[in-house]
Amino acid sequence: MADESAVTVYGNTAITDPSKNNNKNNFSVKVGLAQMLRGGAIIEVTTVDQAKIAESAGACCVIVSEPSGSGIQRMLDPAVVKQIQRSVNVPVMAKARVGHFVEAQILEAVGVDYIDENELGSVADEDHFINKHNFQIPFVCGCGSLGEGLRRVREGAAMIRTQGDRSGSGNIAETVKHVRDVMGKIRVLTNMDEDEVFTFAKELGAPYDILAQTKQMGRLPVVHFASGGIVTPADAALMMQLGCDGVFVGSEVFNSVDPYKSVRAIVQAVRNYNDAHILAKVSSGLNDEVASSSEVADVMTSLNLDP
């Protein structure tokens, strides 16, 4: 009998579809949609104006959320989500609380492109995550370790967001720690014998089949972004050089002197993360209160860069 499980091609390898015969909500298709965001920056926005700035600056996607503040953070008003959708042509992602499958149902009905089951705000269900295989659109989930990330993939996440700082302080240390932990364990995994993978899966609390796919591919089996504390082009390039596929950037980027220039610089850093000369150029003059235009020109001239 032919194997009826769907597969998705990722580079030169294939990922077995855990939803198998569920053709309506094909996991492979959702993973493919998430792959379209690779090599890009996803910008968090709270207003239509911010969404337009992010789009014009080159963001691959915008994620809409409530303005940060005290109290319970819930799904953004669907009317605001629709307004932002009408104002931009890039994909729109929206947040649902962990375990709140009704918020996810509403967002799917509204027509967002991606749903972020987001643990940074309030949690609706402390014991259960959403069964993401019941939905037709891709989900993003956060993780702080390899085992946690692979558990979310088993639940149907088409993208993993390795999460760091949650306070908006701009401290990237926790993000670096978590990304290095995930990448380090994958390197250990790729050098294991097949028999050792069973024990490793138990240690991580990860599904064996998804862990085996990770070993085969030498990376997470879905798109892997970093989030938390990424506020400068150098931060974004660091995440890319550590092996991530892209970055999430918080709405605090719009508090800068020139939001467009700041977002554009991060987008360029993600696209050119291995080119130190381009990184130096896009990092120059982002804070006009610190460096005057003449000082920026002098720095760029010394680096043999065009202002």
C-alpha positions as a printed Julia matrix, in Angstrom:
307×3 Matrix{Float64}:
   0.0    0.0    0.0
   1.31   3.48  -0.85
   2.27   5.79   1.96
  -0.6    8.25   2.3
   1.16  10.66   4.65
   1.91  14.03   3.08
   5.39  15.43   3.0
   6.77  18.92   2.62
  10.07  19.68   0.95
  12.47  21.81   2.99
  15.68  22.35   1.11
  16.69  18.88  -0.07
  14.88  16.96   2.65
  11.29  16.05   3.39
   9.2   16.39   6.52
   6.55  13.78   7.16
   3.18  15.38   7.74
   2.01  14.49  11.28
  -1.6   15.22  10.34
  -1.31  12.4    7.75
  -4.63  11.92   6.01
  -6.19  15.22   7.08
  -6.21  16.76   3.61
  -8.37  19.7    4.63
  -5.78  21.06   7.05
  -2.6   19.8    5.36
   0.34  20.47   7.65
   2.76  20.47   4.73
   0.95  23.36   3.09
   1.05  25.36   6.31
   4.79  24.72   6.72
   5.25  25.9    3.14
   3.37  29.11   3.84
   5.56  29.77   6.87
   8.68  29.19   4.77
   7.71  32.2    2.66
   8.75  34.4    5.6
  12.32  33.03   5.79
  15.03  35.66   5.62
  12.73  38.42   6.77
  11.78  40.57   9.74
   8.31  40.38  11.3
   7.42  43.71  12.9
   4.95  44.08  15.77
   2.47  46.91  15.17
  -0.45  48.35  17.11
  -1.83  50.88  14.6
  -2.46  51.26  10.88
   0.25  53.93  10.61
   2.84  51.61  12.15
   1.8   48.81   9.77
   2.29  51.12   6.79
   5.74  52.14   8.03
   6.73  48.5    8.52
   5.54  47.57   5.03
   7.33  50.48   3.35
  10.52  49.61   5.26
  10.51  46.07   3.87
   9.0   43.92   6.63
   8.03  40.46   5.4
   5.0   40.4    7.72
   3.37  42.47  10.46
   2.05  41.03  13.71
  -0.8   43.04  15.22
  -1.25  43.32  18.96
  -2.77  45.45  21.67
  -0.66  48.36  22.98
   1.44  47.14  25.89
   0.11  48.01  29.32
  -1.28  46.6   32.51
  -4.06  44.08  32.65
  -4.94  41.0   30.65
  -3.75  41.03  27.04
  -6.33  39.47  24.76
  -6.86  39.05  21.05
  -6.9   42.41  19.28
 -10.3   43.76  18.24
 -11.16  42.04  14.91
 -12.27  45.4   13.48
  -8.76  46.79  14.04
  -7.23  43.65  12.52
  -9.39  44.07   9.4
  -8.46  47.75   9.17
  -4.76  46.88   9.21
  -5.31  44.09   6.67
  -6.92  46.57   4.27
  -4.09  49.07   4.71
  -1.12  46.81   3.81
  -0.28  44.16   1.24
   2.15  42.14   3.37
   0.89  39.12   5.36
  -0.78  39.91   8.68
  -0.25  37.81  11.8
  -2.37  38.13  14.94
  -1.98  36.9   18.5
  -4.22  34.47  20.35
  -3.79  33.51  23.99
  -2.29  30.11  24.77
  -5.03  27.48  24.76
  -7.77  29.9   23.64
  -8.97  28.06  20.56
 -12.04  30.32  20.2
  -9.81  33.38  19.74
  -7.99  31.37  17.06
 -11.31  30.46  15.41
 -12.27  34.13  15.29
  -8.93  35.16  13.82
  -9.19  32.45  11.18
 -12.68  33.69  10.3
 -11.36  37.25  10.05
  -8.84  35.99   7.5
  -5.44  36.65   9.04
  -2.52  34.94   7.34
  -0.88  33.52  10.49
  -1.8   33.07  14.16
   0.73  33.44  16.96
  -0.31  31.36  19.98
   1.45  33.82  22.19
   2.61  33.04  25.72
   3.95  36.55  26.4
   0.63  38.01  27.44
  -2.1   36.26  29.38
  -2.63  32.5   29.21
  -6.18  31.24  28.77
  -5.46  27.56  29.5
  -2.56  26.72  31.79
  -2.61  23.0   30.92
  -3.37  22.8   27.2
  -2.19  24.38  23.99
  -4.42  24.77  20.94
  -4.65  21.74  18.66
  -3.35  23.56  15.64
  -4.11  20.69  13.25
  -7.78  21.71  13.5
  -7.08  24.96  11.64
  -6.31  25.72   8.02
  -3.85  28.58   8.61
  -0.3   28.35   9.96
   0.43  28.83  13.66
   3.52  30.27  15.33
   4.51  29.14  18.83
   7.27  30.21  21.19
   9.85  28.05  22.92
  12.84  28.32  25.22
  14.31  24.89  24.52
  14.49  22.25  21.8
  12.1   19.89  23.57
   9.48  22.6   24.0
   9.78  23.64  20.37
   9.34  20.09  19.06
   6.29  19.57  21.28
   4.72  22.63  19.67
   5.54  21.22  16.21
   3.76  17.98  17.16
   0.7   20.09  18.07
   0.79  21.64  14.59
   3.01  24.73  14.81
   4.36  25.64  11.36
   6.88  28.12  12.77
   8.86  28.21  16.02
   9.78  31.46  17.73
  12.67  31.05  20.16
  11.77  33.56  22.83
  14.08  35.66  24.96
  13.46  38.85  26.91
   9.74  39.47  27.47
   9.9   42.86  29.19
  10.75  44.98  26.17
  13.96  46.14  27.87
  16.11  45.46  24.79
  18.28  42.9   26.6
  19.2   40.25  24.05
  21.14  37.99  26.43
  18.23  35.64  27.15
  17.41  35.29  23.45
  21.04  34.41  22.68
  21.05  31.88  25.51
  17.92  30.11  24.26
  18.94  30.13  20.6
  22.38  28.73  21.44
  20.76  26.05  23.6
  18.46  24.96  20.77
  21.24  25.0   18.16
  23.69  23.26  20.5
  21.31  20.39  21.22
  20.65  19.97  17.5
  24.4   19.66  16.89
  24.6   17.01  19.62
  21.6   15.23  18.1
  23.08  15.05  14.6
  26.11  13.15  15.95
  24.06  10.55  17.83
  23.53   6.95  16.86
  19.95   6.02  16.05
  19.64   4.08  19.31
  20.64   7.14  21.34
  17.85   9.26  19.87
  15.21   7.36  21.89
  16.89   8.27  25.17
  17.49  11.84  24.03
  13.81  12.21  23.14
  12.9   11.11  26.66
  15.37  13.56  28.21
  14.0   16.46  26.17
  10.36  15.44  26.51
  10.17  15.63  22.71
   8.18  13.44  20.27
  10.56  10.82  18.92
   9.44  11.06  15.28
   9.84  14.85  15.15
  13.22  14.58  16.88
  14.31  11.96  14.31
  13.34  14.36  11.5
  15.36  17.08  13.21
  18.38  14.76  13.29
  17.95  13.93   9.61
  17.68  17.59   8.57
  20.24  19.0   11.0
  17.86  21.79  11.98
  14.35  22.39  13.3
  11.84  20.82  10.91
   9.93  24.11  10.58
  10.88  27.77  10.14
  12.78  29.1   13.14
  12.69  32.78  14.13
  14.14  34.57  17.16
  12.24  37.05  19.32
  12.95  39.26  22.29
  15.49  42.03  22.83
  16.13  42.56  19.1
  16.29  46.34  18.72
  19.36  47.05  16.56
  20.63  45.82  13.18
  23.51  44.12  14.99
  21.04  42.2   17.18
  19.17  40.99  14.1
  22.36  39.95  12.3
  23.53  38.1   15.42
  20.39  35.98  15.44
  20.81  35.19  11.75
  24.46  34.22  12.17
  23.48  31.92  15.04
  21.29  30.03  12.57
  17.8   31.55  12.78
  15.65  32.04   9.67
  14.45  35.5   10.65
  13.53  37.76  13.54
  10.56  39.25  15.35
  10.92  42.93  16.26
   8.8   44.47  19.04
   6.69  47.6   18.65
   9.22  49.55  20.75
  11.12  50.11  17.5
   8.52  52.77  16.72
   9.68  54.78  19.75
  12.92  55.61  17.94
  13.73  59.02  16.45
  13.06  57.75  12.91
  10.93  54.56  12.98
  11.16  53.98   9.23
  14.94  54.19   9.28
  15.17  51.87  12.29
  12.91  49.21  10.77
  14.62  49.5    7.39
  18.03  49.06   9.02
  16.92  45.83  10.74
  15.41  44.51   7.51
  18.67  45.21   5.67
  20.67  43.58   8.47
  18.6   40.39   8.21
  19.13  40.27   4.44
  22.86  41.03   4.64
  23.77  39.52   7.99
  27.2   38.29   6.88
  28.33  41.59   5.33
  29.98  43.69   8.05
  30.31  46.73   5.75
  26.57  46.83   5.04
  25.85  46.26   8.74
  28.09  49.22   9.61
  26.28  51.38   7.08
  22.76  50.57   8.22
  23.76  50.88  11.9
  25.08  54.43  11.46
  23.03  57.43  12.53
  20.0   55.61  13.91
  19.95  57.84  17.0
  20.16  61.47  15.91
  20.33  62.56  19.54
  23.69  60.83  19.84
  25.29  61.34  16.45
  24.96  64.38  14.21
  24.69  63.93  10.45
  28.23  65.23   9.95
  29.56  62.72  12.49
  27.71  59.9   10.75
  29.17  60.98   7.39
  32.67  60.98   8.87
  32.21  57.46  10.24
  30.85  56.13   6.96
  33.67  57.81   5.0
  36.23  56.13   7.25
  34.57  52.8    6.47
  34.66  53.56   2.72
  30.85  53.57   2.64
  28.58  55.94   0.75
  26.48  58.1    3.09
